[in-house]
Amino acid sequence: MAMKFTSMDLWNKYYDFLEDMKKGDFEGIEEMHHLSAGYKSLFTQTTMDGLMVIRQCIGGAGYTAWSGIPLLIQDFAPAVSYEGDNTVLAQQSFRFLQKMYKNA
């Protein structure tokens, strides 16, 4: 549920940023990149880890096609690399946090 509320907040920030861009204000671009990169990395990795735990929790049945779990994992696995690898996106998000810390 936390991911749902967080993604809703990100969408709201995105729409606000689009309005700012129409006015020529690109000040929020770094924050938008930080949030979208960080959330994508966190959410897709958490989901992939959860799928693996589900497969392991149901024992050998988790590896059979009739359980549907292998297909879910197969379909979702590329998500950790879409729009950039999760490791790289997490590093980019962290760099923004470092910059903000130094500025504070």
CNS distance restraints for C-alpha pairs under 8 A (distance, minus, plus):
assign (resid   1 and name CA) (resid   5 and name CA) 6.46 0.50 0.50
assign (resid   2 and name CA) (resid   6 and name CA) 6.03 0.50 0.50
assign (resid   3 and name CA) (resid   7 and name CA) 5.97 0.50 0.50
assign (resid   3 and name CA) (resid  43 and name CA) 7.16 0.50 0.50
assign (resid   4 and name CA) (resid   8 and name CA) 6.20 0.50 0.50
assign (resid   5 and name CA) (resid   9 and name CA) 6.22 0.50 0.50
assign (resid   6 and name CA) (resid  10 and name CA) 6.22 0.50 0.50
assign (resid   7 and name CA) (resid  11 and name CA) 6.21 0.50 0.50
assign (resid   8 and name CA) (resid  12 and name CA) 6.37 0.50 0.50
assign (resid   9 and name CA) (resid  13 and name CA) 6.24 0.50 0.50
assign (resid  10 and name CA) (resid  14 and name CA) 6.03 0.50 0.50
assign (resid  10 and name CA) (resid  35 and name CA) 7.43 0.50 0.50
assign (resid  10 and name CA) (resid  36 and name CA) 7.50 0.50 0.50
assign (resid  11 and name CA) (resid  15 and name CA) 6.23 0.50 0.50
assign (resid  12 and name CA) (resid  16 and name CA) 6.25 0.50 0.50
assign (resid  13 and name CA) (resid  17 and name CA) 6.04 0.50 0.50
assign (resid  13 and name CA) (resid  32 and name CA) 7.74 0.50 0.50
assign (resid  14 and name CA) (resid  18 and name CA) 6.20 0.50 0.50
assign (resid  14 and name CA) (resid  32 and name CA) 7.12 0.50 0.50
assign (resid  15 and name CA) (resid  19 and name CA) 6.44 0.50 0.50
assign (resid  16 and name CA) (resid  20 and name CA) 6.36 0.50 0.50
assign (resid  17 and name CA) (resid  21 and name CA) 6.11 0.50 0.50
assign (resid  17 and name CA) (resid  26 and name CA) 7.80 0.50 0.50
assign (resid  17 and name CA) (resid  28 and name CA) 6.61 0.50 0.50
assign (resid  17 and name CA) (resid  29 and name CA) 7.75 0.50 0.50
assign (resid  18 and name CA) (resid  22 and name CA) 6.35 0.50 0.50
assign (resid  19 and name CA) (resid  23 and name CA) 6.73 0.50 0.50
assign (resid  20 and name CA) (resid  24 and name CA) 6.46 0.50 0.50
assign (resid  20 and name CA) (resid  25 and name CA) 5.06 0.50 0.50
assign (resid  20 and name CA) (resid  26 and name CA) 6.81 0.50 0.50
assign (resid  21 and name CA) (resid  25 and name CA) 4.98 0.50 0.50
assign (resid  21 and name CA) (resid  26 and name CA) 5.60 0.50 0.50
assign (resid  28 and name CA) (resid  32 and name CA) 6.17 0.50 0.50
assign (resid  29 and name CA) (resid  33 and name CA) 6.15 0.50 0.50
assign (resid  30 and name CA) (resid  34 and name CA) 6.09 0.50 0.50
assign (resid  30 and name CA) (resid  96 and name CA) 7.46 0.50 0.50
assign (resid  31 and name CA) (resid  35 and name CA) 6.08 0.50 0.50
assign (resid  31 and name CA) (resid  96 and name CA) 7.72 0.50 0.50
assign (resid  32 and name CA) (resid  36 and name CA) 5.96 0.50 0.50
assign (resid  33 and name CA) (resid  37 and name CA) 5.76 0.50 0.50
assign (resid  33 and name CA) (resid  93 and name CA) 7.55 0.50 0.50
assign (resid  34 and name CA) (resid  38 and name CA) 5.87 0.50 0.50
assign (resid  34 and name CA) (resid  92 and name CA) 6.94 0.50 0.50
assign (resid  34 and name CA) (resid  93 and name CA) 4.56 0.50 0.50
assign (resid  34 and name CA) (resid  94 and name CA) 7.87 0.50 0.50
assign (resid  34 and name CA) (resid  96 and name CA) 6.28 0.50 0.50
assign (resid  35 and name CA) (resid  39 and name CA) 5.86 0.50 0.50
assign (resid  35 and name CA) (resid  93 and name CA) 7.09 0.50 0.50
assign (resid  36 and name CA) (resid  40 and name CA) 5.90 0.50 0.50
assign (resid  37 and name CA) (resid  41 and name CA) 6.14 0.50 0.50
assign (resid  37 and name CA) (resid  89 and name CA) 5.10 0.50 0.50
assign (resid  37 and name CA) (resid  90 and name CA) 6.66 0.50 0.50
assign (resid  37 and name CA) (resid  92 and name CA) 7.28 0.50 0.50
assign (resid  37 and name CA) (resid  93 and name CA) 6.13 0.50 0.50
assign (resid  38 and name CA) (resid  42 and name CA) 6.09 0.50 0.50
assign (resid  38 and name CA) (resid  89 and name CA) 6.27 0.50 0.50
assign (resid  38 and name CA) (resid  90 and name CA) 5.41 0.50 0.50
assign (resid  38 and name CA) (resid  92 and name CA) 7.89 0.50 0.50
assign (resid  38 and name CA) (resid  93 and name CA) 5.29 0.50 0.50
assign (resid  39 and name CA) (resid  43 and name CA) 5.71 0.50 0.50
assign (resid  40 and name CA) (resid  44 and name CA) 5.91 0.50 0.50
assign (resid  40 and name CA) (resid  86 and name CA) 7.49 0.50 0.50
assign (resid  40 and name CA) (resid  89 and name CA) 7.90 0.50 0.50
assign (resid  41 and name CA) (resid  45 and name CA) 6.09 0.50 0.50
assign (resid  41 and name CA) (resid  80 and name CA) 6.98 0.50 0.50
assign (resid  41 and name CA) (resid  85 and name CA) 7.81 0.50 0.50
assign (resid  41 and name CA) (resid  86 and name CA) 4.56 0.50 0.50
assign (resid  41 and name CA) (resid  87 and name CA) 7.34 0.50 0.50
assign (resid  41 and name CA) (resid  89 and name CA) 6.17 0.50 0.50
assign (resid  41 and name CA) (resid  90 and name CA) 6.02 0.50 0.50
assign (resid  42 and name CA) (resid  46 and name CA) 5.98 0.50 0.50
assign (resid  42 and name CA) (resid  86 and name CA) 7.74 0.50 0.50
assign (resid  42 and name CA) (resid  90 and name CA) 7.83 0.50 0.50
assign (resid  43 and name CA) (resid  47 and name CA) 6.10 0.50 0.50
assign (resid  44 and name CA) (resid  48 and name CA) 6.11 0.50 0.50
assign (resid  44 and name CA) (resid  79 and name CA) 6.37 0.50 0.50
assign (resid  44 and name CA) (resid  80 and name CA) 5.62 0.50 0.50
assign (resid  45 and name CA) (resid  49 and name CA) 6.04 0.50 0.50
assign (resid  45 and name CA) (resid  80 and name CA) 6.35 0.50 0.50
assign (resid  45 and name CA) (resid  86 and name CA) 7.47 0.50 0.50
assign (resid  46 and name CA) (resid  50 and name CA) 6.07 0.50 0.50
assign (resid  47 and name CA) (resid  51 and name CA) 6.23 0.50 0.50
assign (resid  48 and name CA) (resid  52 and name CA) 6.37 0.50 0.50
assign (resid  48 and name CA) (resid  73 and name CA) 7.27 0.50 0.50
assign (resid  48 and name CA) (resid  76 and name CA) 7.19 0.50 0.50
assign (resid  48 and name CA) (resid  77 and name CA) 6.83 0.50 0.50
assign (resid  48 and name CA) (resid  80 and name CA) 7.97 0.50 0.50
assign (resid  49 and name CA) (resid  53 and name CA) 6.28 0.50 0.50
assign (resid  50 and name CA) (resid  54 and name CA) 6.16 0.50 0.50
assign (resid  51 and name CA) (resid  55 and name CA) 6.23 0.50 0.50
assign (resid  51 and name CA) (resid  69 and name CA) 7.48 0.50 0.50
assign (resid  51 and name CA) (resid  72 and name CA) 7.80 0.50 0.50
assign (resid  51 and name CA) (resid  73 and name CA) 6.51 0.50 0.50
assign (resid  52 and name CA) (resid  56 and name CA) 6.24 0.50 0.50
assign (resid  52 and name CA) (resid  73 and name CA) 7.66 0.50 0.50
assign (resid  53 and name CA) (resid  57 and name CA) 5.98 0.50 0.50
assign (resid  54 and name CA) (resid  58 and name CA) 6.53 0.50 0.50
assign (resid  54 and name CA) (resid  62 and name CA) 7.47 0.50 0.50
assign (resid  54 and name CA) (resid  69 and name CA) 7.96 0.50 0.50
assign (resid  55 and name CA) (resid  59 and name CA) 6.82 0.50 0.50
assign (resid  55 and name CA) (resid  61 and name CA) 7.83 0.50 0.50
assign (resid  55 and name CA) (resid  62 and name CA) 4.32 0.50 0.50
assign (resid  55 and name CA) (resid  63 and name CA) 6.77 0.50 0.50
assign (resid  55 and name CA) (resid  69 and name CA) 6.30 0.50 0.50
assign (resid  55 and name CA) (resid  70 and name CA) 7.90 0.50 0.50
assign (resid  56 and name CA) (resid  60 and name CA) 7.71 0.50 0.50
assign (resid  56 and name CA) (resid  62 and name CA) 6.36 0.50 0.50
assign (resid  57 and name CA) (resid  62 and name CA) 7.62 0.50 0.50
assign (resid  58 and name CA) (resid  62 and name CA) 5.36 0.50 0.50
assign (resid  59 and name CA) (resid  63 and name CA) 7.72 0.50 0.50
assign (resid  60 and name CA) (resid  64 and name CA) 7.09 0.50 0.50
assign (resid  61 and name CA) (resid  67 and name CA) 6.40 0.50 0.50
assign (resid  62 and name CA) (resid  67 and name CA) 6.06 0.50 0.50
assign (resid  62 and name CA) (resid  68 and name CA) 7.93 0.50 0.50
assign (resid  62 and name CA) (resid  69 and name CA) 5.97 0.50 0.50
assign (resid  62 and name CA) (resid  70 and name CA) 7.20 0.50 0.50
assign (resid  63 and name CA) (resid  67 and name CA) 7.49 0.50 0.50
assign (resid  63 and name CA) (resid  69 and name CA) 7.05 0.50 0.50
assign (resid  63 and name CA) (resid  70 and name CA) 6.14 0.50 0.50
assign (resid  64 and name CA) (resid  68 and name CA) 7.47 0.50 0.50
assign (resid  64 and name CA) (resid  69 and name CA) 7.68 0.50 0.50
assign (resid  64 and name CA) (resid  70 and name CA) 7.04 0.50 0.50
assign (resid  65 and name CA) (resid  69 and name CA) 7.12 0.50 0.50
assign (resid  65 and name CA) (resid  70 and name CA) 6.22 0.50 0.50
assign (resid  65 and name CA) (resid  71 and name CA) 7.13 0.50 0.50
assign (resid  68 and name CA) (resid  72 and name CA) 6.39 0.50 0.50
assign (resid  69 and name CA) (resid  73 and name CA) 6.19 0.50 0.50
assign (resid  70 and name CA) (resid  74 and name CA) 5.99 0.50 0.50
assign (resid  71 and name CA) (resid  75 and name CA) 6.00 0.50 0.50
assign (resid  72 and name CA) (resid  76 and name CA) 6.00 0.50 0.50
assign (resid  73 and name CA) (resid  77 and name CA) 5.66 0.50 0.50
assign (resid  74 and name CA) (resid  78 and name CA) 7.84 0.50 0.50
assign (resid  78 and name CA) (resid  82 and name CA) 6.37 0.50 0.50
assign (resid  80 and name CA) (resid  84 and name CA) 7.83 0.50 0.50
assign (resid  80 and name CA) (resid  85 and name CA) 6.08 0.50 0.50
assign (resid  80 and name CA) (resid  86 and name CA) 5.68 0.50 0.50
assign (resid  81 and name CA) (resid  85 and name CA) 4.23 0.50 0.50
assign (resid  81 and name CA) (resid  86 and name CA) 6.31 0.50 0.50
assign (resid  84 and name CA) (resid  88 and name CA) 6.83 0.50 0.50
assign (resid  84 and name CA) (resid  89 and name CA) 6.45 0.50 0.50
assign (resid  85 and name CA) (resid  89 and name CA) 6.27 0.50 0.50
assign (resid  86 and name CA) (resid  90 and name CA) 5.96 0.50 0.50
assign (resid  87 and name CA) (resid  91 and name CA) 6.28 0.50 0.50
assign (resid  88 and name CA) (resid  92 and name CA) 6.24 0.50 0.50
assign (resid  89 and name CA) (resid  93 and name CA) 6.17 0.50 0.50
assign (resid  90 and name CA) (resid  94 and name CA) 6.14 0.50 0.50
assign (resid  91 and name CA) (resid  95 and name CA) 6.19 0.50 0.50
assign (resid  92 and name CA) (resid  96 and name CA) 6.63 0.50 0.50
assign (resid  93 and name CA) (resid  97 and name CA) 6.65 0.50 0.50
assign (resid  94 and name CA) (resid  98 and name CA) 6.22 0.50 0.50
assign (resid  95 and name CA) (resid  99 and name CA) 6.18 0.50 0.50
assign (resid  96 and name CA) (resid 100 and name CA) 6.21 0.50 0.50
assign (resid  97 and name CA) (resid 101 and name CA) 6.10 0.50 0.50
assign (resid  98 and name CA) (resid 102 and name CA) 6.18 0.50 0.50
assign (resid  99 and name CA) (resid 103 and name CA) 6.18 0.50 0.50
assign (resid 100 and name CA) (resid 104 and name CA) 6.18 0.50 0.50
